[in-house]
Structures are given as C-alpha cells and as structure tokens.
Amino acid sequence: MRTIAALLAAAAALAVAAAPASARTVKYAGKTSSGHKVTFTVKNGRIHDLTAGVRTSCLSIQGGGAPQGGPEIFGFSGSLPLKAHNRYTFEDKPAFHWREVTVNHDLWVKRRGNRIKGRMRQQYEFLVSKFPIGTFSIYSCLGEATFTAKARS
C-alpha cells in the first residue's frame, strides 16, 4: 500500500514539474514561398507576434488603372490559437495605399515536430480618386504565401 502511494506521489510530482515546460516560449523563424522572412513565437498553444512578407498584387476591378504589385507585411501583434485555420480582420495601412483599410487575413497552420508549416492569405480594397473630381478607381489586392518555420533555440 505504501509503495503504491509513493509511486502516485512521485507521478504527481513529475506531472507538476512537467507543466511549466509546456508553457515555455518557443521562437520560430523561416522563409515564405515568396522568399521573405517569417518569425513568430509559440506559447501555451498560441501563436504570438507573427510577422512575414507576402507577394501582393493589386488590380483595378473596373479597368482603366495600372496594376500594382510588390511585398506586403502579413502579421499581427497579438496572439492567435495554434489551430488549423484562423480568420481575422483589422484596420491597417497597406503598402499600396495612404490610408487605413480593412484587411482580411486567413492563416492555416500545421505543426510537424519542431516545424510549423502554413499558408497566409490577405485581401483588401481601396479607392483611388481620378479626374474629374468625384470619380474613383476601385483596387482589389490579394497576397498569398506558404511558409515553413523551424524552432530556434
């Protein structure tokens, strides 16, 4: 009886000692499919402070405007759960426009050992005023990239 009690006490002590190890912060870094750097941290099953570059193209959906393209920052300063698909929206100032717009983000992630693979997608729209006064061109922008990030010590 004492042996069983001692074994249970030892198992409980190991479980309590192992709990803080799962709460540790792990930094990840890697590359996107567009060649840009991606960095974030994982703590308590949540992704924190993700920053990455994605290639983005903007087209005038009414025609008559020149297409635009280049790198855009994909990221957030808060945290998201480490689950298969996250969808979130916030106001941000994009690289191709001078005012804040509503940016729609999608983030898909999979954890494989000490690597996290994922896909990022962002979409937003903005207006560009034209001549005569009161006319506009509507631009729609889409940026996508996949990434692989490895845990850093």
C-alpha positions as CSV (number, residue, x, y, z in Angstrom):
1,M,0.0,0.0,0.0
2,R,2.8,2.4,0.9
3,T,4.6,1.5,-2.4
4,I,1.5,2.5,-4.4
5,A,1.1,5.7,-2.5
6,A,4.8,6.5,-3.0
7,L,4.5,5.8,-6.8
8,L,1.4,8.0,-7.1
9,A,3.2,10.8,-5.2
10,A,6.2,10.6,-7.5
11,A,4.0,10.6,-10.6
12,A,2.1,13.6,-9.3
13,A,5.4,15.4,-8.7
14,L,6.6,14.7,-12.2
15,A,3.4,15.9,-13.7
16,V,3.6,19.2,-11.8
17,A,7.3,19.6,-12.8
18,A,6.4,19.0,-16.4
19,A,3.6,21.6,-16.5
20,P,5.9,24.7,-16.8
21,A,7.9,23.0,-19.6
22,S,4.8,23.0,-21.8
23,A,4.3,26.7,-21.0
24,R,7.7,27.8,-22.3
25,T,8.1,30.2,-25.2
26,V,9.5,28.8,-28.4
27,K,10.7,31.1,-31.1
28,Y,10.2,30.1,-34.8
29,A,11.9,31.5,-37.9
30,G,11.7,30.5,-41.5
31,K,11.0,31.6,-45.1
32,T,7.9,32.2,-47.1
33,S,7.4,30.9,-50.7
34,S,8.0,34.4,-51.9
35,G,11.4,34.5,-50.2
36,H,10.6,36.7,-47.3
37,K,11.4,36.1,-43.6
38,V,8.7,34.8,-41.2
39,T,9.1,35.0,-37.4
40,F,6.8,34.3,-34.5
41,T,6.7,32.7,-31.1
42,V,4.5,29.9,-29.7
43,K,3.5,29.8,-26.0
44,N,0.6,28.0,-24.4
45,G,-0.7,26.7,-27.7
46,R,-1.0,30.2,-29.2
47,I,1.0,32.0,-32.0
48,H,2.3,35.4,-30.9
49,D,3.6,38.3,-32.9
50,L,3.7,36.8,-36.4
51,T,5.5,38.9,-39.0
52,A,6.1,37.9,-42.6
53,G,6.3,39.2,-46.1
54,V,3.9,38.1,-48.8
55,R,3.8,39.0,-52.5
56,T,0.7,41.0,-53.3
57,S,-0.9,42.2,-56.5
58,C,-3.5,44.9,-56.8
59,L,-5.8,45.3,-59.8
60,S,-8.3,47.9,-60.8
61,I,-11.5,45.9,-60.8
62,Q,-13.2,48.5,-63.1
63,G,-10.4,48.6,-65.6
64,G,-8.5,51.7,-66.6
65,G,-6.0,51.6,-63.8
66,A,-2.4,50.3,-63.8
67,P,-1.8,47.1,-61.8
68,Q,0.4,47.3,-58.7
69,G,2.5,44.6,-57.1
70,G,5.2,44.0,-54.5
71,P,5.8,42.8,-51.0
72,E,3.3,43.4,-48.2
73,I,3.6,42.8,-44.5
74,F,1.4,40.0,-43.2
75,G,1.3,40.0,-39.4
76,F,-0.3,40.9,-36.1
77,S,1.0,42.0,-32.7
78,G,-1.4,39.9,-30.6
79,S,-1.9,36.2,-30.4
80,L,-4.0,33.5,-32.2
81,P,-4.7,29.9,-31.3
82,L,-2.4,27.3,-32.9
83,K,-5.3,25.7,-34.8
84,A,-5.8,24.6,-38.4
85,H,-7.5,27.8,-39.7
86,N,-7.6,31.3,-38.3
87,R,-9.6,34.1,-39.9
88,Y,-9.4,37.7,-38.6
89,T,-9.9,41.2,-39.8
90,F,-8.5,44.6,-38.7
91,E,-7.8,48.1,-39.9
92,D,-4.2,48.5,-41.2
93,K,-2.3,50.8,-43.5
94,P,-1.1,48.7,-46.5
95,A,1.9,49.3,-48.6
96,F,-0.1,50.4,-51.7
97,H,-2.4,53.0,-50.2
98,W,-2.0,56.0,-48.0
99,R,-5.0,55.4,-45.6
100,E,-6.1,52.6,-43.4
101,V,-8.3,50.0,-44.9
102,T,-10.0,46.8,-43.7
103,V,-7.6,43.9,-44.3
104,N,-9.0,40.3,-44.2
105,H,-6.4,37.7,-43.1
106,D,-6.5,33.9,-43.3
107,L,-3.8,31.8,-41.6
108,W,-3.6,28.0,-42.0
109,V,-1.0,26.2,-39.8
110,K,0.2,22.6,-39.2
111,R,2.7,21.5,-36.6
112,R,5.1,18.8,-37.6
113,G,7.6,18.1,-34.8
114,N,9.7,21.1,-34.4
115,R,8.5,22.7,-37.6
116,I,5.3,24.6,-38.4
117,K,4.1,24.8,-41.9
118,G,1.4,27.1,-43.1
119,R,-0.3,29.3,-45.6
120,M,-1.1,33.0,-45.4
121,R,-3.6,35.0,-47.3
122,Q,-4.7,38.6,-47.1
123,Q,-7.2,40.7,-49.1
124,Y,-8.2,44.3,-49.1
125,E,-9.6,47.0,-51.3
126,F,-9.1,50.8,-51.7
127,L,-10.3,53.7,-53.8
128,V,-8.0,56.0,-55.8
129,S,-9.6,59.3,-56.9
130,K,-9.4,60.3,-60.5
131,F,-10.2,63.3,-62.7
132,P,-12.9,64.7,-62.9
133,I,-13.5,65.2,-59.2
134,G,-15.9,62.6,-57.7
135,T,-14.8,59.6,-59.8
136,F,-12.7,56.8,-58.4
137,S,-11.0,53.6,-59.4
138,I,-11.5,50.6,-57.0
139,Y,-8.4,48.4,-56.5
140,S,-8.6,44.9,-55.1
141,C,-5.4,43.4,-53.6
142,L,-4.6,39.8,-52.8
143,G,-1.5,38.4,-51.2
144,E,-0.7,34.8,-50.6
145,A,2.3,32.7,-49.5
146,T,3.2,29.4,-47.9
147,F,5.9,29.1,-45.2
148,T,7.9,26.7,-43.2
149,A,9.4,27.8,-39.8
150,K,11.7,25.8,-37.6
151,A,12.0,26.2,-33.8
152,R,15.1,28.2,-32.8
153,S,17.0,27.6,-29.5
